[in-house]
Amino acid sequence: MASRQENNGVQGRGRWAVGLALAGVLVASGPALATDQDGYLPLATAIHVHTTFSTGKESIEQVAAQAVAHGVEVVVVTDADLLSAQYGLPFLRRLVRFGREERSVLGRGATAEYLAEIRRVDELHPELILIDGMESAPFYYWEVDADRRQWTARYWNKHLLAVGLGRQEFYEHLPVIDSGNLEVWHWTSLLYLWPLLALVYGWVARRRHPAAVRYPVMVIAGLALINNYPFKVPLWDQYHGDLGAAPYQHYIDYVRDRGGLVLWAHPEARSTIPPTELLGGRVRILSETPAHANDLLATRNYTGFAALYGDNVTAIEPGAEWDQVLQEYLRGERPRPVWGTGEIDYHYDDAAHRNRIHDILTVVLARERSAPAVLEALRLGRVYAVRGGDERLALERFRVDTDLGMAVSGESVPAAGPVRVHARLTRADGQEEELEVRLVRSGEVVARFRGTTPLDLGHVDEPLPAGAKTYYRLLVKSRASRLVTNPIFVVAEGP
């Protein structure tokens, strides 16, 4: 089949183009290459799935049946831990409050039942792997406009996913607002005992002050004492404005310290929930969350983020937030890189709105078909994200070769001599599809390709300077599908 050359790329199917391998020029045909999947098992994984334990409309067993029917091999169930936004009146925050609450795992006190049901359904379907997780809103704060009688909960839809914690107590103690898990003992806890002074006054002054004075004071003091119990001090609450990245970093650290994975969910999704009216419309409660891709830069040590989901994603574009994070890693400013995943945010099967469980997937390259192997691959970035449902693309090969070794997504390879990038793209159903491919090196597009699946690509860069570090990743687009790879790191030998 004839091939075309465009922007340092060669298009076509089948055999490689023959030519001299120079910087920015495609690799000449040579020895046969092992595919990236050698030694790994590609597993189609649905991440961020809701069931009837929170806001989904299907039970865990029904979700499993949908997954099996659509060829999904792993489901990461992430029902909401606590969906609560509460505003308490000053001095009586716990006793007198209003707000909204939706069905959730912790809200129902159903953590043990939730984990047991995931295990039961996992055993019921040997062809499917179910992994536990929860979706959290670690923080929100209230913005009050008294003149308009309007209360707005900011950042209620800024969410993180905790995956693979496994243990009931770990999930039940997730540090999120309104859970009680942010309260600690502190010497300032003594200040919460101030109502005792008023109660003592009521007793001591019983012969000198009239009951009309003492009794109201004692009643108020008694209510305040009940309100202050158990006399713990919150690390933060929803009444003191925007606290930046601190609540989210605290959540990330909690989950990672207990062996779980943490993923930023839908970081560019904007959310405005229609207002709820109270007291005959005299009070309006709103919830607004702006896009927050900058949190990818503001936080550390999380596992990854949703590189593909239902909204338009710009953080994955060359030079945007993801590349900025990866550059920080290369400079030694971060202890670990950040990986991109596919996020379905599934609530029920809805083909009309392209919300089927296989519409957005994370393809995991696992060492074996098991939950620990899937979690290992997610932790190490040995995955790629793809959307497109039945028409989705598939990555059969993505690797970087140097004279000193070879690496796949999430791995690092030492370099001496030219750096060679290889990729092979197909469509999952075997059909032909026109593709556009961008090869990104350290935040810049270094090659573009157009062609028809199955499409083999190659690119060669000149040797890196001694001690230099870089990475390569792919952005792929077809008529009906998008595919995003994770980076492969290259480190040149020092002098």
C-alpha positions in Angstrom: 0.0 0.0 0.0 1.3 3.5 -0.9 2.4 5.6 2.1 2.7 9.4 2.6 5.2 11.5 4.6 4.0 14.4 6.8 5.7 16.4 9.5 8.5 14.0 10.1 6.1 11.0 10.1 5.4 8.2 7.6 1.9 6.9 7.1 0.9 3.5 6.0 0.2 0.0 7.1 2.2 -3.2 7.2 6.0 -2.9 6.6 8.1 -0.1 7.9 9.4 2.6 5.5 13.1 2.2 4.6 15.4 5.1 5.2 18.2 6.5 7.2 17.4 6.9 10.9 18.2 10.5 11.9 16.7 12.9 14.5 13.0 13.4 13.7 13.1 10.8 10.8 11.3 7.5 11.0 13.1 4.3 11.8 14.2 2.1 8.9 12.9 -1.5 8.9 15.1 -3.8 10.9 15.0 -6.8 13.2 11.6 -7.9 14.3 10.4 -6.2 17.5 8.7 -7.9 20.4 5.4 -6.2 21.2 4.9 -4.2 24.4 2.5 -6.9 25.6 5.2 -9.6 25.8 5.1 -10.7 29.4 2.0 -8.6 30.1 -1.7 -9.2 29.9 -3.8 -6.2 28.6 -7.0 -5.9 30.7 -9.8 -3.6 29.8 -10.6 -1.7 33.0 -13.5 0.5 34.0 -12.5 3.0 36.6 -14.9 5.2 38.6 -18.1 3.2 38.7 -21.2 4.0 40.9 -23.8 1.5 42.1 -27.0 1.6 44.2 -24.7 2.0 47.3 -24.5 5.7 46.3 -25.7 7.5 43.2 -25.8 4.7 40.7 -29.0 3.0 39.4 -27.6 -0.5 39.1 -26.5 -3.0 41.8 -22.9 -4.2 42.0 -24.1 -7.5 40.5 -25.9 -5.7 37.6 -22.8 -3.6 37.0 -20.8 -6.8 36.8 -23.2 -8.2 34.2 -22.9 -5.0 32.1 -19.1 -5.3 32.3 -19.1 -8.9 31.1 -21.5 -8.2 28.3 -19.3 -5.4 27.0 -15.9 -7.2 27.3 -14.7 -5.3 30.4 -12.3 -7.4 32.4 -11.8 -5.2 35.5 -14.2 -2.9 37.3 -13.0 -0.4 40.0 -16.1 0.3 42.0 -15.9 3.8 43.5 -19.2 4.6 45.2 -19.4 8.0 47.1 -18.2 7.7 50.7 -20.1 10.7 52.0 -22.3 13.1 50.0 -23.1 15.8 52.6 -23.0 19.6 52.5 -24.1 21.0 55.9 -24.2 24.6 57.2 -24.4 24.9 61.0 -25.4 28.1 62.8 -22.6 29.7 64.9 -22.1 28.3 68.4 -24.5 25.4 67.6 -22.9 24.1 64.5 -23.8 20.4 65.2 -27.3 20.9 66.7 -28.8 23.5 64.3 -27.9 23.1 60.7 -29.3 22.8 57.2 -28.0 21.5 53.9 -28.3 18.5 51.6 -27.2 14.9 51.8 -27.5 12.2 49.2 -27.2 8.4 49.4 -23.6 7.3 50.1 -21.7 4.4 51.7 -20.6 6.1 54.9 -23.9 8.1 55.1 -25.7 4.7 55.3 -23.1 3.2 57.6 -22.8 0.4 55.0 -19.0 0.1 54.5 -18.8 -3.5 55.7 -21.8 -4.5 53.5 -20.3 -2.6 50.5 -16.9 -4.4 50.7 -18.6 -7.7 51.3 -20.8 -7.3 48.2 -17.8 -6.4 46.0 -16.0 -9.6 47.2 -19.2 -11.7 46.7 -19.8 -10.5 43.1 -16.1 -10.8 42.4 -16.2 -14.5 43.3 -19.5 -14.9 41.4 -17.8 -13.8 38.1 -14.4 -15.6 37.7 -14.0 -13.8 34.3 -14.1 -10.4 36.0 -12.0 -8.7 38.6 -13.7 -6.3 41.0 -11.6 -3.8 43.0 -12.8 -1.7 45.9 -12.6 2.1 46.0 -14.5 5.2 47.0 -15.1 8.7 45.6 -14.5 11.5 48.1 -15.1 15.2 48.3 -12.4 15.9 50.9 -13.3 19.6 51.3 -15.8 22.3 50.5 -16.5 25.7 52.0 -19.5 28.0 52.4 -19.7 31.4 50.7 -22.6 33.4 52.3 -24.4 36.3 50.8 -26.7 37.4 53.6 -28.3 40.2 51.5 -29.4 37.8 48.9 -30.1 35.0 51.5 -27.9 32.7 49.4 -25.5 30.0 50.7 -23.1 28.6 48.1 -21.0 25.4 48.7 -17.8 25.8 46.9 -15.8 22.8 45.6 -18.3 20.2 46.7 -17.7 18.5 43.3 -13.9 18.5 43.5 -13.3 14.8 43.9 -10.6 12.2 44.5 -10.8 8.5 44.2 -9.3 6.2 46.8 -8.6 2.7 45.3 -7.6 -0.6 46.7 -7.6 0.2 50.5 -9.4 -3.0 51.1 -10.1 -2.6 54.8 -13.3 -1.3 56.3 -11.6 0.9 58.9 -9.4 2.6 56.3 -12.5 3.7 54.3 -14.5 4.6 57.4 -11.7 7.0 58.5 -11.2 8.8 55.2 -10.5 12.5 56.1 -13.4 14.2 54.5 -15.6 17.1 55.7 -18.7 16.2 57.8 -17.4 12.7 58.6 -16.0 13.6 62.0 -12.6 12.1 60.8 -11.0 15.6 60.7 -11.5 16.1 64.5 -8.5 15.6 66.9 -7.8 16.0 70.5 -5.8 19.2 71.2 -5.2 21.4 74.2 -7.7 23.9 72.7 -10.3 21.2 73.3 -10.5 22.7 76.8 -12.2 25.8 75.4 -15.1 23.7 74.3 -15.9 23.2 78.0 -16.8 26.9 78.5 -20.5 26.0 79.0 -19.6 24.5 82.3 -18.8 28.0 83.7 -22.4 29.0 82.8 -23.8 26.0 84.5 -21.7 26.7 87.6 -23.0 30.3 87.5 -26.6 29.0 87.5 -26.0 26.9 90.6 -23.9 29.5 92.6 -26.2 32.4 91.8 -29.4 30.6 92.5 -30.1 32.8 95.6 -28.9 36.1 94.2 -30.2 36.1 90.6 -33.8 35.5 89.5 -34.7 32.2 87.7 -35.7 34.3 84.7 -32.0 35.1 84.2 -30.4 31.9 85.4 -32.5 29.4 83.5 -32.1 30.8 80.0 -28.3 31.0 80.6 -28.2 27.4 81.8 -30.4 26.1 79.0 -28.1 27.8 76.4 -25.1 26.4 78.2 -26.5 22.9 78.3 -27.2 23.0 74.5 -23.7 24.4 73.8 -22.2 21.6 75.9 -24.1 19.0 74.0 -23.1 20.6 70.7 -19.4 20.7 71.7 -19.3 17.0 72.5 -16.9 15.1 72.1 -14.8 18.3 72.5 -12.5 17.6 69.6 -10.9 20.3 67.4 -11.4 20.1 63.6 -8.2 20.4 61.5 -10.4 22.6 59.3 -14.0 23.1 58.6 -16.3 24.6 55.9 -16.7 28.0 57.5 -13.3 29.7 57.0 -13.0 30.0 53.3 -10.8 28.4 50.7 -7.9 26.5 52.2 -6.2 25.7 48.9 -4.5 22.3 48.3 -4.1 21.4 52.0 -7.2 19.3 52.5 -6.6 17.4 49.3 -3.0 16.8 50.1 -4.0 15.5 53.6 -6.4 13.1 51.9 -3.8 11.9 49.4 -1.2 11.3 52.2 -3.8 9.4 54.2 -4.6 7.0 51.4 -1.0 6.5 50.2 0.2 5.8 53.8 -2.3 2.9 53.9 -1.3 1.4 50.6 -4.0 2.7 48.4 -4.0 4.5 45.1 -5.3 8.1 44.7 -6.7 9.5 41.5 -7.9 13.0 40.7 -11.4 12.6 39.2 -12.6 14.8 36.4 -10.2 17.7 37.1 -11.6 20.0 34.4 -15.3 19.4 35.1 -17.3 22.4 36.0 -20.3 21.8 38.3 -23.2 24.0 39.2 -26.0 22.2 41.0 -29.5 23.8 40.7 -30.4 25.7 43.9 -32.3 24.1 46.7 -34.8 26.5 48.4 -35.6 26.4 52.1 -38.1 28.3 54.3 -40.5 28.9 51.4 -37.8 30.2 49.1 -36.3 32.6 51.7 -33.0 30.7 51.6 -31.3 29.4 48.5 -28.5 26.8 48.7 -26.2 26.4 45.6 -23.1 24.3 44.8 -20.5 25.5 42.4 -17.2 23.9 41.5 -14.9 25.5 38.8 -12.5 23.5 36.6 -9.4 22.7 38.7 -6.7 21.2 36.6 -4.2 23.4 38.4 -4.6 21.1 41.4 -2.6 18.5 39.5 0.4 20.9 40.1 -0.6 22.0 43.6 -0.7 18.5 45.1 2.0 15.7 45.4 2.2 12.0 45.6 -1.1 11.1 44.1 -1.1 8.2 41.6 -2.8 9.7 38.6 -5.7 11.7 37.2 -8.5 11.3 34.6 -6.7 11.9 31.3 -9.9 10.9 29.4 -13.5 11.3 30.6 -16.8 12.6 29.5 -15.8 16.3 29.2 -13.2 17.9 27.0 -9.7 17.5 28.5 -6.9 20.1 28.0 -4.5 19.1 30.7 -3.2 16.3 28.5 -2.3 18.7 25.7 1.4 19.3 25.0 2.9 21.7 27.5 -0.3 21.8 29.7 -0.6 20.7 33.3 0.3 17.1 32.9 3.5 17.9 31.1 4.3 20.6 33.7 3.9 17.9 36.4 6.2 15.5 34.5 8.8 18.2 34.0 8.8 18.7 37.7 9.5 15.0 38.2 12.4 15.2 35.7 13.9 18.1 37.6 13.7 16.2 40.8 11.0 18.4 42.3 8.6 15.5 42.7 9.4 12.1 44.1 7.3 10.2 41.5 5.6 10.9 38.2 1.8 11.1 37.7 -0.1 8.8 35.4 -3.1 9.3 33.1 -6.1 7.0 33.3 -9.5 6.7 31.6 -12.5 7.5 33.8 -16.0 6.4 32.8 -17.9 7.9 35.9 -20.5 5.2 35.3 -24.0 5.4 37.0 -26.1 3.3 34.7 -26.1 2.0 31.1 -27.2 4.8 28.8 -26.2 4.2 25.2 -28.1 7.3 24.0 -25.6 9.5 25.9 -22.5 7.3 25.4 -22.4 6.3 29.0 -21.9 2.6 28.6 -19.4 0.9 30.9 -16.9 0.3 28.1 -17.1 3.8 26.5 -14.0 5.1 28.4 -11.4 2.5 29.6 -8.0 2.2 31.2 -6.2 -0.7 29.5 -3.9 -2.2 32.1 -0.8 -4.2 31.2 -0.8 -6.7 34.1 1.6 -9.5 34.9 -1.3 -11.8 35.6 -5.1 -11.8 35.8 -5.4 -10.7 39.5 -6.4 -7.7 41.5 -2.9 -7.2 42.9 -1.4 -7.3 39.4 -3.9 -4.7 38.2 -3.2 -2.4 41.2 0.6 -2.8 40.5 0.2 -1.8 36.9 -1.9 1.3 37.9 0.6 2.2 40.5 3.5 2.0 38.0 1.8 3.7 35.1 1.8 0.6 32.9 -1.6 1.6 31.4 -3.1 3.7 28.6 -6.5 5.5 28.4 -8.9 5.1 25.6 -12.5 6.2 24.8 -14.7 5.1 21.9 -16.7 2.1 23.0 -17.1 -0.5 20.3 -15.1 1.7 17.9 -12.2 2.3 20.3 -8.6 2.2 19.3 -6.1 -0.3 20.7 -2.4 0.1 21.4 -0.5 -3.1 20.5 2.9 -1.6 20.9 4.5 1.5 22.5 8.1 1.2 23.5 11.4 3.1 23.5 14.7 1.3 22.5 18.2 2.5 23.1 21.5 0.8 22.8 21.3 0.0 26.5 17.7 -1.4 26.8 14.0 -1.1 26.2 11.1 0.4 28.2 7.3 0.6 28.0 4.8 3.0 29.5 5.6 3.9 33.1 9.2 2.6 32.8 12.6 4.3 32.4 15.4 3.2 30.1 19.1 4.3 30.2 20.3 5.8 26.9 23.5 5.7 24.9 23.3 6.4 21.2 20.0 7.1 19.3 16.6 6.9 21.0 14.1 4.9 19.0 10.4 5.1 19.5 8.1 2.4 18.2 4.3 2.1 18.2 1.6 0.0 16.6 -2.1 1.1 16.7 -5.2 -0.9 15.6 -8.9 -0.7 16.2 -10.2 -3.1 18.8 -12.7 -4.6 16.4 -10.1 -5.0 13.6 -11.7 -2.4 11.3 -9.8 0.2 9.4 -9.7 3.7 10.8 -8.0 6.9 9.8 -5.8 8.2 12.6 -3.9 11.3 13.7 -1.0 10.7 16.0 1.2 13.2 17.9 4.4 12.1 19.5 5.1 14.3 22.5 8.7 14.6 23.9 9.0 16.5 27.2 6.0 18.7 26.5 6.6 19.4 22.8 5.3 17.6 19.7 8.3 16.2 17.9 6.4 14.1 15.2 3.0 13.9 13.7 1.6 10.9 11.8 -1.5 10.2 9.7 -2.5 6.7 8.5 -5.0 3.9 8.6 -5.1 1.1 11.1 -3.3 -1.2 11.6 -0.6 1.5 11.7 3.1 1.0 12.6 5.0 4.1 13.6 8.7 4.7 14.3 10.7 7.8 15.2 14.5 8.2 16.0 16.0 11.1 18.0 19.7 11.9 18.2 21.6 10.8 21.3 20.8 12.8 24.4 23.5 14.9 26.1 25.2 13.2 29.0 22.9 13.2 32.1 19.9 14.5 30.2 16.4 13.2 30.9 13.3 13.2 28.8 10.1 11.2 28.1 7.8 10.3 25.2 4.1 9.9 25.1 1.4 9.6 22.4 -1.8 11.4 21.8 -4.0 9.6 19.2 -7.3 10.7 17.6 -9.7 9.0 15.2 -13.3 9.9 14.1 -14.8 8.1 17.1 -11.9 7.4 19.5 -9.2 9.0 21.6 -6.2 7.3 23.1 -3.6 8.6 25.5 -0.5 6.8 26.6 1.6 7.2 29.7 5.1 8.4 29.4 8.3 6.4 28.8 11.3 8.0 30.5 14.8 8.1 29.0 17.9 8.9 31.0 21.2 9.4 29.2 24.3 8.0 30.8 26.4 10.6 32.6 29.9 11.6 31.6 
